[in-house]
Amino acid sequence: MVICRRIEKNDETYRGGTVISYGRQLIEKDDIEEVVKVLKSDFLTQGPKIEEFEKNIAGYCNCKYAVVFNSGTSALQGAYFSLELKKGCEFITSPNTFVATSNAGIDVGLNPIFVDIEKDTGNIDVSKIERNITRKTKLIVPIHYAGHPVDMEKIYQIAQKYKLYVIEDACHSLGAKYKGEKVGSCKYSDMAVLSFHPVKHITTGEGGAVLTNSKKYFEKLKMFRNHGITKENFINKSAGEWYYEMQFLGHNYRMTDIQAALGISQLKKLNRFVKKRREIVKAYEKAFKNNSYFDIPVEKGYAYSSYHLYSIWLKDKYKNRKKDIFSEMRKKGLGVQVHYIPVYLQPYYQTLGFKKGICPIAEDFYQREISIPIYPSMTTENISFVIEKLFKVFEEVNL
Ligand SMILES: *Cc1c(COP(=O)(O)O)cnc(C)c1O
């Protein structure tokens, strides 16, 4: 048994022993060497590794520009900010996501409208978007849940028809493809946002990026992550070589060169990591075919998923036993998680006036969903362990 990661110590369901987490990073010797090189160099931050990482990400995704940030969340905030929308404008997004997707929009004064999801992918139900568009709607923010792309051509058509912007929350889907095109190419969107948190496809510890084909957004994003400061295109006359201007209120959302070096090294492995994830999926599909306990993910004809998560959905008769099933899984060493509690059910969102029941499919999805382990360093033994323990839990659960 390969010991993977202990669940957080304060996690009450952790009872000791080994736990196979739902996701984790894979850092190898060469990754470490690249980081050490930067630690011995002149620049720990704002050095050459940032641009190199940005060029490589943009190149990988087949997009013109990338701007890296110190987290996926700050990258999202930068993307929303760059559109220069008036306060009070609305954006349409999915409730089946991490809170950061909508939080970052609220942070710049925009209001989220949650549209229900498709049962089979967990992605926003594109057919329900139009009826939620109002005169205040300016933007659609789809998220490619678990690494399975949203049908972007359809989103694009709606966006064209109503003159809306599109920001893809692509934090789950680096390495995925939509109709043969890399997610992040921004073929059907204004910007796409990535995260390099350790459970994502590649990591920089914390980190994120915005991809775009627009020079205007590119320049805005670079200033936004650095206090709104620029050293060119001045409003006032330059007073000398030291001169810089702060032209709007930005932040320090910069990534370090230490992180960028790790990112550059990790990006080289992305295809291998995604391939491994898809091999694990194959093994799961073989083991879980026609089982009577839960349903498993689909991959639509247009999609090549990068499987950030592997979701299982409890069938009707197990749906109301999720709490016990989940605890049993944890006790048996499966570091399972749930993705996601519909965002608008969070206490903060309740204070904003969102009511339970507005997205019934997302709520039902939440009742059934459990994310089981999937990450590139999983061994054959780990995979067999997961499958065996999982079935054991269901065999033992008293209905
Ligand atoms: C991880 C994640 C984010 C936030 O990224 P951080 O790097 O953790 O800030 C945003 N949206 C989704 C869908 C994510 O999974």
The ligand as a MOL file (V3000), in Angstrom:
LIG
                    3D

  0  0  0     0  0            999 V3000
M  V30 BEGIN CTAB
M  V30 COUNTS 15 15 0 0 0
M  V30 BEGIN ATOM
M  V30 1 C -9.9800 25.7320 -7.6310 0
M  V30 2 C -11.0830 26.4970 -8.2180 0
M  V30 3 C -11.1260 27.8880 -8.1980 0
M  V30 4 C -10.1930 28.7440 -7.3810 0
M  V30 5 O -8.8800 28.5250 -7.5890 0
M  V30 6 P -7.8160 28.8200 -6.4170 0
M  V30 7 O -6.5320 28.6650 -7.1530 0
M  V30 8 O -8.0280 27.7970 -5.3440 0
M  V30 9 O -8.0350 30.1920 -5.9390 0
M  V30 10 C -12.1430 28.5250 -8.8810 0
M  V30 11 N -13.0860 27.8440 -9.5390 0
M  V30 12 C -13.0860 26.5000 -9.5560 0
M  V30 13 C -14.1520 25.7920 -10.3190 0
M  V30 14 C -12.1070 25.7880 -8.8890 0
M  V30 15 O -12.1390 24.4450 -8.8780 0
M  V30 END ATOM
M  V30 BEGIN BOND
M  V30 1 1 1 2
M  V30 2 1 2 3
M  V30 3 2 2 14
M  V30 4 1 3 4
M  V30 5 2 3 10
M  V30 6 1 4 5
M  V30 7 1 5 6
M  V30 8 2 6 7
M  V30 9 1 6 8
M  V30 10 1 6 9
M  V30 11 1 10 11
M  V30 12 2 11 12
M  V30 13 1 12 13
M  V30 14 1 12 14
M  V30 15 1 14 15
M  V30 END BOND
M  V30 END CTAB
M  END
